[in-house]
Amino acid sequence: MREETTAQRGLRRAGCPANGHVRFGRRPEETHQWKHRQGASGRPHPIRVGPGPKSRKRYLLVACTSLLTYYFLGDRSLKTFAAFVMPDMAGTVIVHDRYQNYDKFPGVICQLCCQHLQRDLADAAQTYPQAHWPVQITQALQGLIHAANTARVQGLTAVPPEIAAPLARAFRHGVILGLGQVKRVPGRKQQPCRDLLECLRDRRDDVLRFTTDLRIPPTSNQAERDVRPAKTQQKISGRLRSEDTTRHRYAIRGYISTAAKHGENVLTAIRDALAGNPWMPPVPDPP
C-alpha cells in the first residue's frame, strides 16, 4: 500500500483526507455546526473534468454559511444530493433555487433564493412586455429585501409588520394578477411562466421566510461568491485533469475558505495543517 505523505497526512487531520471524501455533517460535531446555522445555501456549478475529448461535465456543489464552506463533486442527480450534506440538514433553513432535488429531503426548511426569482421575473417581463405583474412582484420583493436589510442593521429579529404587510400584500396581488392572465391549459406543458406563478402562490412562505427571521438571507449570493473561484479557474485554465485531483483541490479549497471566514490567515492555516497541527472551526453552542 502506498505510504501517505506528510502533506497528505496533515491535510487529512485538517478534515481534507487524501481520498477527498471530506464532508461536513457526518461526524457529530460537524452535524452540529451545520444544523445550527440558519440560512445555509447551496449551488451546483458545472465544470469540465478529464483530459481532452474524454472530459465530461460534472457539477461542483457548494454548501456554505458565513462561517463554513464545503464543496462536493458530483452531478445534479438525487443520488449526489443524498451523498451531499442534504440528509443532515433537517431542521435547518437552506437558501436555494427552484431545482426540485432540494425538496426531496424531509425536515429541510426552504428559503427560495429571491435573486433567482427576480431573474425569472425579468424573463417574464420580456415574455409578457405589456403585463404589469412581473414588475409588481419584483418591486415587492426588492422592497422586502431592503426592509430586511434595514431591520437587520437596527438589530431587529424580523421586518416590522407595518412595513412587511403592504409589501407582502402587493406581492400576493401581483401573483393573483399573473395567474389570471397566464391561464392553466390542459396537459403537462403550460404557458411560459405559469410554473413560476404557481410556485410563488403555493410556496409563498418559502419565498418570504426571510422577513420573519432576519438570520435567514433572502438570496444564495454567499454560495455564488464561494463558487466564483471555480468559475474563474475554468475560464482561465479550462477543464481539470481528473476527478480525484478535482476532489482533492476542492477539499483543500473548502478548508481554506472556512479558515478565511473565521478571520484566520490562509497561509498560516495551510502551514499548520501540513505540520500536523491543523486549525479547525469551533463548534457553536445551540441557539
C-alpha positions as CSV (number, residue, x, y, z in Angstrom):
1,M,0.0,0.0,0.0
2,R,1.3,3.4,-0.9
3,E,2.6,5.3,2.1
4,E,0.8,8.6,2.9
5,T,3.0,11.7,2.6
6,T,3.4,14.2,5.4
7,A,1.4,16.8,3.4
8,Q,-1.4,14.4,2.8
9,R,-1.4,13.3,6.5
10,G,-1.6,16.9,7.6
11,L,-4.5,17.8,5.3
12,R,-6.3,14.6,6.4
13,R,-6.0,15.7,10.0
14,A,-7.4,19.1,8.9
15,G,-10.5,17.5,7.5
16,C,-9.2,17.1,4.0
17,P,-8.3,13.4,3.6
18,A,-6.1,12.2,0.8
19,N,-9.1,10.5,-1.0
20,G,-11.1,13.7,-1.0
21,H,-14.1,12.4,0.8
22,V,-14.5,15.1,3.5
23,R,-18.0,16.2,4.2
24,F,-19.5,18.4,6.8
25,G,-22.5,16.9,8.5
26,R,-21.3,13.3,9.1
27,R,-19.3,13.5,12.3
28,P,-21.5,14.5,15.2
29,E,-19.6,17.8,15.8
30,E,-19.8,18.7,12.1
31,T,-23.5,17.9,12.0
32,H,-23.9,20.3,15.0
33,Q,-22.2,23.0,13.1
34,W,-24.5,22.8,10.1
35,K,-27.8,22.2,11.9
36,H,-27.5,25.4,14.0
37,R,-26.7,27.7,11.1
38,Q,-29.8,29.4,9.7
39,G,-29.6,30.2,6.1
40,A,-27.1,27.7,4.8
41,S,-27.1,28.0,1.0
42,G,-26.2,25.7,-1.9
43,R,-25.3,26.0,-5.5
44,P,-24.4,23.4,-8.2
45,H,-21.9,24.8,-10.8
46,P,-21.0,22.9,-14.0
47,I,-17.3,22.2,-14.6
48,R,-15.4,20.1,-17.2
49,V,-13.3,17.3,-15.8
50,G,-11.0,14.9,-17.7
51,P,-8.3,15.0,-20.4
52,G,-9.0,16.2,-23.9
53,P,-12.1,14.8,-25.7
54,K,-12.8,12.5,-22.8
55,S,-13.7,15.4,-20.5
56,R,-17.2,15.3,-19.2
57,K,-19.5,17.7,-17.4
58,R,-19.6,17.4,-13.7
59,Y,-21.1,19.6,-11.1
60,L,-19.4,21.3,-8.2
61,L,-21.9,21.6,-5.3
62,V,-21.2,24.1,-2.5
63,A,-22.9,24.3,0.9
64,C,-22.0,27.3,2.8
65,T,-22.8,29.7,5.6
66,S,-21.0,32.9,6.6
67,L,-18.5,30.7,8.6
68,L,-18.4,27.4,6.7
69,T,-17.7,26.2,3.2
70,Y,-17.9,22.7,1.8
71,Y,-17.5,21.6,-1.8
72,F,-18.7,18.3,-3.3
73,L,-18.1,16.9,-6.8
74,G,-20.9,15.0,-8.5
75,D,-23.9,15.7,-10.8
76,R,-27.4,17.0,-10.4
77,S,-29.0,13.7,-9.6
78,L,-30.8,12.9,-6.4
79,K,-28.1,10.3,-5.6
80,T,-25.5,13.1,-5.5
81,F,-27.7,15.3,-3.3
82,A,-28.1,12.4,-0.9
83,A,-24.3,12.0,-0.7
84,F,-24.0,15.7,-0.1
85,V,-24.9,17.4,3.2
86,M,-28.7,17.4,2.5
87,P,-29.7,14.3,4.7
88,D,-28.1,16.1,7.7
89,M,-29.9,19.4,7.2
90,A,-33.3,18.5,8.9
91,G,-34.4,21.5,10.9
92,T,-32.1,23.9,9.1
93,V,-33.1,26.6,6.7
94,I,-31.4,26.4,3.4
95,V,-31.4,29.0,0.6
96,H,-31.7,27.6,-2.9
97,D,-33.2,28.0,-6.3
98,R,-36.3,26.1,-7.6
99,Y,-34.4,22.9,-8.5
100,Q,-36.6,20.0,-7.4
101,N,-34.0,17.9,-5.7
102,Y,-33.8,20.3,-2.8
103,D,-37.4,19.4,-1.9
104,K,-36.7,15.7,-1.6
105,F,-35.3,15.7,1.9
106,P,-37.8,15.7,4.8
107,G,-37.3,18.2,7.6
108,V,-35.3,20.7,5.5
109,I,-36.8,24.2,5.8
110,C,-36.6,26.1,2.5
111,Q,-36.0,29.7,1.6
112,L,-36.2,30.2,-2.2
113,C,-33.5,32.5,-3.5
114,C,-35.0,35.8,-4.3
115,Q,-32.2,36.7,-6.7
116,H,-33.1,33.7,-8.8
117,L,-36.8,34.6,-8.6
118,Q,-36.0,38.1,-9.8
119,R,-34.1,36.7,-12.8
120,D,-37.1,34.6,-13.6
121,L,-39.4,37.6,-13.2
122,A,-37.1,39.6,-15.5
123,D,-37.5,36.9,-18.1
124,A,-41.3,37.0,-17.5
125,A,-41.3,40.8,-18.2
126,Q,-39.6,40.1,-21.5
127,T,-42.0,37.3,-22.4
128,Y,-45.1,39.5,-21.5
129,P,-43.9,43.1,-22.1
130,Q,-47.4,44.5,-21.6
131,A,-48.0,42.8,-18.3
132,H,-47.7,44.6,-15.0
133,W,-47.5,41.6,-12.7
134,P,-43.7,40.8,-13.2
135,V,-42.8,44.4,-12.3
136,Q,-45.2,44.5,-9.3
137,I,-43.9,41.2,-7.8
138,T,-40.2,42.3,-8.4
139,Q,-40.7,45.6,-6.8
140,A,-42.5,44.0,-3.8
141,L,-39.6,41.5,-3.4
142,Q,-37.0,44.3,-3.7
143,G,-38.9,46.4,-1.1
144,L,-39.0,43.4,1.3
145,I,-35.3,42.7,0.9
146,H,-34.5,46.4,1.5
147,A,-36.7,46.4,4.6
148,A,-35.0,43.2,5.9
149,N,-31.5,44.8,5.5
150,T,-32.6,47.9,7.3
151,A,-34.2,46.0,10.1
152,R,-31.1,43.8,10.5
153,V,-28.9,46.9,10.8
154,Q,-31.3,48.2,13.5
155,G,-30.8,44.9,15.5
156,L,-34.3,43.6,14.9
157,T,-35.2,40.0,14.5
158,A,-37.9,40.4,11.9
159,V,-39.2,43.0,9.5
160,P,-41.8,45.1,11.4
161,P,-45.3,44.1,10.4
162,E,-46.4,47.6,9.5
163,I,-43.6,47.6,6.8
164,A,-43.9,44.0,5.7
165,A,-47.7,43.8,5.4
166,P,-48.3,46.2,2.5
167,L,-45.3,44.8,0.5
168,A,-46.4,41.2,1.1
169,R,-49.9,42.3,0.0
170,A,-48.5,43.8,-3.2
171,F,-46.6,40.6,-3.8
172,R,-49.7,38.4,-3.3
173,H,-51.9,40.6,-5.6
174,G,-49.2,40.6,-8.3
175,V,-49.2,36.8,-8.2
176,I,-53.0,36.7,-8.4
177,L,-52.9,39.1,-11.3
178,G,-50.4,37.0,-13.1
179,L,-52.3,33.8,-12.6
180,G,-55.4,35.4,-14.0
181,Q,-53.5,36.4,-17.2
182,V,-51.4,33.3,-17.7
183,K,-54.1,30.7,-17.6
184,R,-53.5,27.0,-16.9
185,V,-54.1,24.9,-20.0
186,P,-54.8,21.1,-20.3
187,G,-51.8,18.8,-20.3
188,R,-48.4,19.0,-18.8
189,K,-46.9,21.7,-21.0
190,Q,-48.1,25.1,-19.7
191,Q,-47.7,28.6,-20.9
192,P,-44.4,30.3,-20.2
193,C,-44.0,31.4,-16.5
194,R,-47.1,29.6,-15.4
195,D,-45.0,27.3,-13.2
196,L,-43.2,30.3,-11.8
197,L,-46.5,31.9,-10.8
198,E,-47.8,28.7,-9.2
199,C,-44.6,28.4,-7.3
200,L,-44.9,32.0,-5.9
201,R,-48.5,31.2,-5.0
202,D,-48.0,27.7,-3.4
203,R,-44.7,28.4,-1.8
204,R,-45.3,32.0,-0.5
205,D,-43.9,31.1,2.9
206,D,-40.7,29.7,1.4
207,V,-40.3,33.0,-0.6
208,L,-40.9,35.4,2.3
209,R,-39.4,33.4,5.2
210,F,-36.5,35.8,5.4
211,T,-38.9,38.6,6.5
212,T,-39.8,36.8,9.7
213,D,-36.3,35.6,10.7
214,L,-33.5,38.0,9.8
215,R,-30.9,35.3,10.4
216,I,-32.1,33.9,7.0
217,P,-30.6,35.7,3.9
218,P,-33.0,36.3,1.1
219,T,-30.5,35.1,-1.6
220,S,-27.9,32.5,-2.1
221,N,-25.3,35.1,-3.0
222,Q,-22.9,33.6,-0.4
223,A,-22.9,30.4,-2.4
224,E,-22.3,32.3,-5.6
225,R,-19.3,34.0,-4.1
226,D,-17.9,30.7,-2.8
227,V,-18.2,29.1,-6.2
228,R,-16.7,32.1,-8.1
229,P,-13.1,30.8,-7.8
230,A,-14.2,27.6,-9.6
231,K,-15.7,29.8,-12.4
232,T,-12.6,31.9,-12.6
233,Q,-10.3,28.9,-12.8
234,Q,-12.4,27.3,-15.5
235,K,-12.4,30.5,-17.6
236,I,-8.6,30.8,-17.3
237,S,-7.4,27.2,-17.4
238,G,-10.3,25.3,-18.8
239,R,-11.0,21.7,-17.7
240,L,-9.4,19.9,-14.7
241,R,-7.4,16.8,-15.4
242,S,-9.1,14.1,-13.2
243,E,-12.0,13.7,-10.8
244,D,-9.7,12.6,-7.9
245,T,-7.5,15.7,-8.3
246,T,-10.6,17.9,-8.5
247,R,-12.0,16.4,-5.3
248,H,-8.7,17.0,-3.5
249,R,-8.5,20.5,-4.9
250,Y,-11.9,21.5,-3.5
251,A,-11.5,19.6,-0.2
252,I,-8.5,21.9,0.4
253,R,-10.3,24.9,-1.1
254,G,-13.2,24.4,1.3
255,Y,-10.8,24.2,4.3
256,I,-9.0,27.4,3.5
257,S,-12.3,29.2,2.7
258,T,-13.7,28.2,6.1
259,A,-10.5,29.4,7.8
260,A,-10.7,32.7,6.0
261,K,-14.3,33.2,7.0
262,H,-13.2,32.8,10.6
263,G,-10.5,35.5,10.2
264,E,-7.6,33.1,10.1
265,N,-4.6,33.7,7.9
266,V,-4.9,31.2,5.0
267,L,-1.1,30.6,4.6
268,T,-0.8,30.0,8.3
269,A,-3.7,27.6,8.3
270,I,-2.2,25.6,5.4
271,R,1.3,25.6,7.1
272,D,-0.2,24.4,10.4
273,A,-2.2,21.7,8.6
274,L,0.9,20.4,6.8
275,A,2.8,20.4,10.1
276,G,0.2,18.2,11.7
277,N,-1.4,21.0,13.9
278,P,-4.5,21.9,11.9
279,W,-6.9,24.7,12.7
280,M,-10.5,23.5,13.0
281,P,-13.6,25.7,13.2
282,P,-15.1,25.9,16.7
283,V,-18.3,24.0,17.4
284,P,-21.1,26.6,18.1
285,D,-23.4,26.5,21.0
286,P,-27.0,25.5,20.3
287,P,-29.3,28.5,19.7
